[in-house]
Amino acid sequence: AALRAIVKVTIANDIKAFAIYEGYQGLVEGGDKIREITWTTVSGIIHKGGTVVGTARCKAFLQRDGRLKAAENLIKRGINNLAVIGGDGSLTGANIFKEEWAGLVKELLEKKRISKKEAEQCKYLNIVGLVGSIDNDMCGTDMTIGTDSALHRIIEAIDCLTSTAASHQRSF
């Protein structure tokens, strides 16, 4: 639902939306891991729990060289606005990325990995952080994105087990 809402807002504001598949791993890898998404892409996902674009831990993004490659991949596509949906690790990574952005752009320009025009178009990075974690352990939130889906899946599973147990007239 969060991804769908983000796409809806981009459409309303005549902005292209891109999904980064496999989280920061996809950001570092680039290529087909960064794909434009449209209303058609997200129109059938509202009932699905979890992330439809995947998620992955990324050791490379923990290092500056990984973040440099991630910045290059974004700048090459003209992307300088991110909506990061995740827990403590994802949001901490987003904060570090934002703090380093100007230096990353400068270094890419000096190494001639991006043009002056690209550097100017992406001289800043805007980030919106959405707390998404089934753990529901982020300070300052009543319920994180993902918690409701996870709890409903648990209740559905227990309901199925309860009816199965009753039909067999035993507990298990």
N, C-alpha and C positions, 0 to 999 in steps of 0.2 A: 504494500500500500504506500510506503514511503517513496519508493522509486517511482511508482505510478504518479504520485502527487508532484514530484519534482518535474517529471516530464510534462505534466499538465500545465505547470507554471511556465516552463520554457516555451511551450506552444502558445500560451496566452500572451507572452512577451516577445514572440517572433524570434526566439533564440534556438539554435541547434542544441540538442542534448546528445551527450555521448555517455555510454556505460563503459566502465573499466572492469573487464572480466578478471576475476581472481584477485581483486583488491590491489594492494601495493605491488604484488608480484606482476600483475598485468601492467601496472603503471611503469615498472622498470623494463619489462619485456617489450612493451609497445606492440607494433604490428597489428594483427587482428584481435588483440586483447583490448584495443580501444576502438569501439564501434559506435557509429551514430545510431541512436534509438529514436523511435517515433511512437505516436499513439498506438499504432498497430502492434509494435513490439511489446507494449505493456498492457494492452487492453484485456488480455485474458489471464492476468496474474493475480488479481485481487484476492482470490480464494486460497492462494498458495502461501504456506508459511516458509520462513527461511529466505535466503537470498537467491534470486533467479540468475544473478550474474556471478555467483560463486565468491569464494573467499579463500585466502591462503596466507599463511605466515610467510614473511619475506625477509630473509637475513640480509639480502643486498640493500634493502631500503634502510636498514639500521646504520649503514655506512654512508658517508657523504658521497662517495662515487656512485652508489646506487641511486641516491636522491638526485644527483646530477643527471644521470641517464633518464630518470623519471621526468625531470624538468624539461629535458630536451624533447622527450616524446610528447609532452603536453604542448610545448611551444611550437613544435613542427606542425601541430594541428590547430594552432591558434587558440588553445584552451588556457584560460587563466582564472577560471571559476570552478571550484570543486564543492560538491556536497559529499561529505564523508559520513557514512553510516557505520558505526562500530562502537566497540568498547574502549576501555582505557588505553590499550596499545594503539589502536587505530587513531584515536583522537590525539594522543601524545605525538604520534608520528606526523599527523597533520599540522600540529602546532610547530614542531621542529621544521618541517618543510616550509611553512609560512615564514618563520623567522629567518631562514636561510635563503629565501627566494631571490632577493636582490643580488646576493653574492653568487648564486648559481647562474643567474642570467648573465652577470658580468663575466664569469669564468667561461661560459659557453660561447659568448661573443669573442672573448680574447683568444679562445682556441679555434675560432672560426667554424664552430659546429652549428651556429645559428647566424642569421644575417642581422644587420642593424635594424632593418624593418621589423623582423620577428621579435627582436629584443624590445623595441619600442612598443609594439602591440601587446606584449606580455610582460611589461615592466613591473606589474603588481600581480599578486595572487590573492583572490578572495576565497575564503573557505567558510562553509556552513557545516557545523558538526551536529549530527543527529545521533543521540545515544541509542545504539542498537546492540542489545546483548540479552541472551536468554537468562543470564545470571541475575539480572535485576540488582546489580551491586554498585551502581554509580551514584555517588553522593549528589544530592540535590534533585533527584528524580523520584517521582512516585512509582512509575512503572515504565521501564524501558521498552523501546520497540523490540519485539521478539519475545518478550516475557508472556504477553497475552497469548500469542500463537502457541508457544511451548506449553503453557498451562492447559490450554484447550485440547491440545494433542494428548496430553497425559490423561485428562478427564475422559476423552473419547476412548482411549485404550482401556482404561479401567472399566468404563461402561460396557465395552465389548467383552472383557474378561468376566465381568459380573454376570452378564446374561448367559455366557457360555457355561460358567460354573453352575448357575442355577439349572440349566437344561440337563446337566449331568448329575445334578443333585449332590454335589460335593464341592468342597473348596479346594483351591490350588493357587 
